[in-house]
């Protein structure tokens, strides 16, 4: 087999993913292992290929290491008062918040070695190497409660962390301080790099170099990092194959010029690369590059031919054995997506430029290959595709190469700082120049499974186009018939989608509702009342982008309280908004400034306003013209009755008793769905109002464990008294209402798939499985028929 590591890696990945997403018992593993070993022995006895058995064993290995990676020795201490003793690995200060990563060595006097993260909302003066005692309760890290958004628990698993905790000053005790030689070296290296760049470079240049040498965009201001991301250069801020290639090439070049032989220079170079990777903590992309370069240089030393793709998948196999959860790491996926694309698509794209062959064509081919290969990963994580990445990489990467070399030399020789400042200035100038160009990114929503299949099918067809052209006429007919069958099946199930989807986004203690259909409407944007977490930038805007929203026909700001308007600020900065409806003229300075900066057209709404769209209408019921509650801004909230097809939804903002009393007089009638006012507060949802509108379903947007006591028992009892179904974002995450022509459905987001029942999943996707299996079976049967027809035809020709 030419590339055995390809199949072995795929088998290992399938096992790891199976163990993560589904409950796999030890009995299941044991039975499959016996089957694999039995099949292997039987194949050896019959002198047959045992590859099937080997792949099955590797698949089981993936399940085993995946299960080990998702299990924790600290499970027994979950949510229990526990005394932990451990050594601080790293510290992070953010205003008054301190985050410590601790390697636990004891839990209630029980020897355990596992990392945890503890957070204090005070400044703690501890440093790496401190041995401390912490008394706290362990908690599971939060998962995303809105689909496609950041999953903190999964992220920590990629770093082998299963639990977090919150502490106060009196929960922590200093015991001693000691560092191993390696830990001291790592800490000193990081401090040296940071101090050297901070002392001799300007602030922006220092941040860029710290990102390039130490890895990570966290060193840059958010706006600066966005520039690199928008023009397709975010990869230079994560130590990857590019950096390792530059470093190793430069070292080998110096050795070669010094007359040192390859059998000496290569091992020294590998030791340097390994030590550097250790110093920055072996991030996934760096580990991948290190393993790959080790295998490549080993092949050169022993004079063995190198298969690039086999080397790639060998490094993938080793990387996943080291940390199986890297399969969920964005850096890991981008790194391997890029390098595999270079290996497979790069040569094909380069051939398209024939007879032109030079370094520019080579760089362009590589960039195009990478962009095609990582597009789905990039879209999922960054919600957009940088359209200038082809040319920006060709122009700026050579400058980055110079800066990487100068950066390392500068750590040793200070005088180089002057030159480095100049070259970094060139890099910054070019980045800023590209960032000034219009239409830097194409916004694309997250790919569905069907779209992914179509995307990769098109790549395969393009890659094998010449082979497809040379196929016999009968096999071409097979392809045509198969695609025709797929089209007919799709057409039979096709119905013009008039569905509107109403997303009650979980923004914590706040409101934000997206109405998505032939027209897109956003009602409020959420926003934190307390703390520095930016709801708009981290939840509202990414949620819209991941659902393919780039333009909003209408945005409604019910009133100017922070938990309703703050999340709209990033939305206005990034998306196109046709019209913004606000509740009054005299808005507060923050939201008014954001409206003016983004040049968003806005109007003041009142009960005289109606808006009509296709299959959707909005009738504003409150406030009346001239009504303005100066003291109670909640009662100034815009109230709108939205009719979609035959279903009615009432959006009430934060209105309280006074406004509800006025609406009762208008006798607005019953509604299907109520967005409960003021997060279920006891000052809202009075009996006569609820009894008048009698909602079949009531949705409460509210934060977990909020300090306001929302929703109140009184409000819940009032809703229960009329038999309304209650949905709460604090308990159920995002609530989705799908409104079709004659009916609507309400569903909740149960969280990302993790350790679920495989039979339940198969049942839920039974229709799709039958659909694709039928297509594959049809294609297979047609292929067999035409192959036999060809064989019969050839036999007749041979006879006659």
MILUMFI-600779 format. One record per residue (C-alpha): residue in one letter; x, y, z. Coordinates in steps of 0.05 Angstrom, whole numbers, plus 5000, padded with zeros to 4 digits. Each point is the difference from the previous one (the first is absolute). Last residue first. Layout:
<recs>
aXYZ
...
</recs>
This chain:
<recs>
x467547594319
x501849665065
x504050585028
x494750504982
x494749565035
x504449975062
x501050764999
x492450104997
x498949515057
x505250355043
x497050684984
x493049765018
x502849715064
x503150675018
x493550354981
x495949585048
x505150045056
x500350764995
x492450055001
x499849575063
x505350425035
x496750664982
x493249765025
x503249745064
x503650675011
x493550394989
x496049545045
x505350075054
x499650764993
x492550035010
x499649455052
x505250365043
x496550674991
x493349705021
x503049645060
x503350635027
x496150025066
x500149245004
x507549964990
x500950535054
x495749625049
x503749354985
x506750345013
x498050225070
x503850635016
x506950125030
x500250714972
x496050354946
x499750745015
x494450265044
x492749855006
x498050594958
x492550075009
x494349884952
x493450344986
x495849814939
x495350414957
x493949864958
x496350154936
x505050364956
x506349855040
x502850345062
x506249685030
x500950255072
x507049905028
x501950075073
x507550095015
x502149715066
x495049565037
x500850185074
x502250724998
x496550094932
x493349845032
x494149684963
x493149985033
x494049654969
x493850405017
x494549645039
x496450645022
x502049905073
x507049814980
x501350694973
x497650335065
x503949505041
x506550154962
x498850745010
x499049925075
x506049545007
x504350564973
x504449914939
x504650325019
x502750045070
x503750644985
x507049725016
x500149554939
x501549265010
x499649884925
x497850604959
x493050104972
x496250004935
x493149725017
x495949684945
x492649875007
x496049514958
x492449944992
x499450745017
x493550215034
x500150734976
x494550235048
x501749535057
x507350234997
x497950735005
x494849885054
x505049615043
x505850484997
x506049804958
x504750525028
x502450265068
x501449285023
x505549964946
x499649464947
x505950264959
x496950704996
x494049804957
x498849284977
x501149904926
x493149744987
x498049494947
x493349824970
x496450655015
x493250165029
x496550674992
x502650714999
x494650255046
x502250724997
x498450105074
x504749425017
x505550384964
x499450575049
x500449535060
x506149664969
x503550684995
x498750155073
x501749295025
x506949944967
x502950034931
x506949694990
x499849854926
x493049744983
x500649594937
x493449664982
x500149444949
x494149824954
x499449414954
x496049974935
x505650184952
x504850385046
x496450545041
x504350425046
x496750415054
x505050535024
x501250335068
x505350545001
x502550105071
x498450675034
x497349625061
x507049735014
x502750715000
x496550135067
x501650705024
x498850404937
x494149584976
x498650284931
x493350004964
x499750514944
x497749514947
x497749365034
x505549535021
x498049464981
x496149594950
x504749964941
x497149554946
x505149594964
x498349594938
x502849374969
x498249574940
x504150464956
x501350645039
x495450535030
x501750515054
x494850355044
x501050645041
x494750395038
x501849665066
x506850335001
x506849944968
x505650524995
x504049934935
x507149794985
x504949994942
x506649675022
x505950454986
x504549515038
x503250565040
x493350365009
x496449385027
x505949845046
x499950715027
x492549955015
x501149335035
x505350295047
x496950695009
x493349765027
x493950064955
x495950644999
x495949884938
x495849415024
x498349264991
x504949834945
x498949704930
x506349864960
x499349944925
x504149704944
x505549715043
x506449754967
x504349605049
x506650135035
x499750645041
x492449955011
x500749295025
x505850215046
x495550535032
x493749575003
x502549595059
x499950625043
x492750164985
x495749505038
x503849835064
x502750715001
x493150335006
x498250444941
x493149754981
x496749534950
x505650074950
x497149714936
x504549824941
x497149924931
x502249754932
x506349705030
x505749834953
x505849515010
x496249445033
x502849324980
x498049635063
x507250025024
x500150754990
x493850125042
x502649565057
x506950334995
x496850695008
x495549825060
x504849565039
x507250235009
x500050704970
x493050185024
x500649665068
x506650365017
x502149715067
x502750575043
x495749915061
x493050235017
x493950194959
x502449594942
x496850094933
x494249724959
x499050204928
x492850244994
x494949764948
x503649794937
x496349924934
x501949624937
x495449974940
x498849394957
x501049635065
x503550125066
x496950355061
x505850095049
x498450145072
x504650315052
x498150145073
x504250055063
x502749635060
x503649464961
x500350104925
x496549354983
x497250164931
x492549954991
x500449814927
x493750084958
x500449594937
x495450184943
x498149454952
x497750164930
x504649474972
x498049814930
x498949255005
x505049494977
x499449275021
x498349744932
x505150474970
x505649725044
x498549294980
x499750224927
x506750355006
x503449405033
x497349544946
x502650484946
x506850025035
x500149244999
x497649974928
x505450494977
x505549645038
x497849324972
x499650294931
x507250225006
x501649295019
x496749764936
x503650504956
x506749765025
x503950465046
x505250474970
x496250635020
x499449755071
x507549905004
x501250714975
x495050275052
x503149645059
x501850625041
x493950374975
x495349435018
x503449915068
x499450755014
x492749994979
x498649415046
x503550375057
x495250594994
x493949564988
x501449595062
x501250635041
x493550304975
x496249375020
x503250015069
x498050735009
x505450534991
x500150565051
x497950674971
x504450374951
x502450725002
x504850174945
x505850405027
x504250614982
x494450354963
x503750664994
x507650075004
x502550385061
x502049345033
x504849864944
x503650655013
x499949905076
x503349324991
x505250294952
x501750575048
x500449525059
x504949564962
x504250594978
x500250265072
x502049315022
x505950054952
x502050685029
x499349795073
x503949374985
x505850404971
x500550425063
x499349395046
x505949664967
x504450365050
x497249555056
x503449354978
x497349365032
x492450145002
x501150424937
x502449394962
x493449665014
x496150604976
x504550124940
x498449294974
x492550075013
x500150714971
x503349784935
x494949454991
x494450505016
x502550444943
x499949404953
x492949845026
x497350704983
x499650004924
x498149284984
x495649945062
x496350644984
x498849784928
x496249365015
x497150245066
x496350584967
x493249665002
x500149855074
x494349505011
x495150135057
x496749725062
x506849935036
x499449305030
x495149654954
x502250414939
x507349845011
x498749265009
x495749974937
x505250404960
x506049615024
x501449604937
x498250534948
x504150545035
x505949535009
x500149814926
x499450734978
x505850205046
x504449434975
x498650164927
x501450745012
x506649845034
x502249544944
x497850494947
x504150555035
x506049535008
x500149844925
x496649544950
x495850264943
x498949434949
x495449805033
x495650405049
x495049435007
x505749545020
x501050415063
x492749875019
x501049254995
x506650025039
x496850405057
x493549605005
x502549385036
x506250205040
x498250735009
x492949815019
x502749505051
x504450555030
x494350505005
x494749535029
x505349735047
x501550695029
x492850244998
x497549385036
x505550025053
x499250755012
x492449935006
x500849455051
x494649465000
x504649454974
x504950265052
x495949595049
x504149384984
x506350315031
x506649614991
x496849444960
x496650544959
x506850324984
x503149334981
x494549844950
x500150714971
x507649954993
x499249354961
x494550324959
x504550564977
x506049544988
x495649544957
x497850624961
x507150224987
x502649324978
x507550025017
x505249544969
x505049735051
x507150275006
x500649845075
x501450735016
x495150264949
x494449565027
x501650245071
x499550724974
x493049874973
x497749635062
x502650535047
x497250554956
x493149685003
x500349895075
x502150725013
x494850284952
x494349625033
x502550205070
x500350734978
x492849984973
x497549665063
x503450465051
x506249695031
x500850465060
x504150594973
x506549775032
x498749274979
x499450204927
x506550395005
x503549395031
x497349544945
x502150484945
x507050075030
x500849255007
x497649914928
x505250504975
x505549655038
x497949334970
x499950314929
x506750365006
x504149395020
x498049494946
x499550594952
x507350195005
x502350665029
x503550444948
x498150665033
x495850194940
x496249355009
x499050125075
x497450704987
x495149744947
x497849445047
x498450515053
x496250454951
x496049424971
x498349745069
x497450675024
x496150174937
x496949314997
x498150015074
x496850684990
x495949794939
x498449325030
x496550355058
x501150505056
x493450375002
x500150744982
x502149854928
x493549614992
x495750625008
x502350234931
x493749934959
x498450744988
x494450035051
x503849605052
x506250454998
x495750625008
x495749675054
x506349905042
x501350754998
x492850165020
x500349505058
x506550275027
x505749524989
x503249545052
x494049544998
x501349844927
x503949385018
x507149744993
x506350155040
x504350244941
x494650284953
x495350265054
x505650305040
x502550324935
x493350314985
x499150265071
x506950314999
x498850334933
x493550325027
x503250255064
x506450284969
x506149555003
x506050005047
x497349905070
x493649624984
x503649534952
x505449825049
x495349955059
x495249534965
x505449564971
x503849965066
x493849865040
x498049434954
x507049715002
x500450075075
x493549635010
x502249434955
x506949955032
x497050015070
x495149454979
x505749584972
x504350095062
x494249805045
x496550565037
x499150115074
x495750455043
x496649865066
x493349945035
x495650604981
x492849935022
x493750104959
x492750025019
x500650645041
x501550414938
x493949764963
x499349404953
x496349784937
x501249314972
x501349644934
x500049274980
x502049544942
x506650284976
x504149604950
x501350614955
x495549744945
x495049865056
x500250745017
x497550184931
x494549475004
x497550305065
x500350714974
x495749844939
x500050634958
x493750094958
x497249534948
x493349905035
x498450455060
x500749725070
x507549894991
x503049565053
x502150275067
x505949695038
x497949465050
x500750265071
x504949845056
x498450255069
x505250385040
x505749995050
x506650154966
x506949845028
x505950294963
x506949814973
x502650594960
x503849814937
x496650504955
x498550645037
x495150255052
x497850715016
x492549914995
x495950584972
x492749885017
x494349674962
x503449335012
x500149444949
x502549295006
x502049554941
x501449275012
x505749534980
x500749275021
x504549595044
x496549665058
x502549765068
x494350015050
x501050465060
x493350344987
x502250114928
x507649974989
x504850144943
x495850514961
x503650354943
x497050705003
x498150494946
x498550665035
x495350544975
x499950685034
x494650524989
x500850725023
x502150254931
x501849364963
x505949645031
x502249314977
x504249505038
x503449364979
x502149325027
x498350125073
x501749395043
x494749605036
x496549845065
x492549944997
x495350015060
x493049804979
x492850255011
x496149584950
x497250204932
x504249484964
x504949665047
x498749294975
x501250234928
x507150225016
x503349404967
x497050244935
x497249654939
x499750324931
x507249844982
x499549285024
x493849904957
x503650274939
x506149565014
x495549395001
x495650204941
x506150164957
x503249335019
x493549664977
x500750344932
x507349784999
x497849285012
x494850064945
x505250274952
x504749425016
x494449494990
x498250294932
x507450014981
x500849265012
x500849814926
x499249254990
x504549415013
x494049595024
x502949915070
x502250735000
x492950214983
x497149565055
x504950305051
x498150704978
x492549865001
x500749725071
x504050615023
x494950484971
x494049625027
x503249955069
x501450754998
x492950154979
x497249605058
x504750335050
x498550714976
x492549895004
x500649685069
x504250615023
x494150454981
x499950524945
x495350585015
x500250444938
x502950664977
x506949965030
x501249254994
x497749994927
x504450614985
x506149655028
x498549354962
x498750354935
x506550395008
x504049365012
x497049674938
x501550624958
x507250025026
x501049264983
x497050104931
x504750574983
x505949675035
x499849434950
x502050444942
x502749564943
x497149345022
</recs>
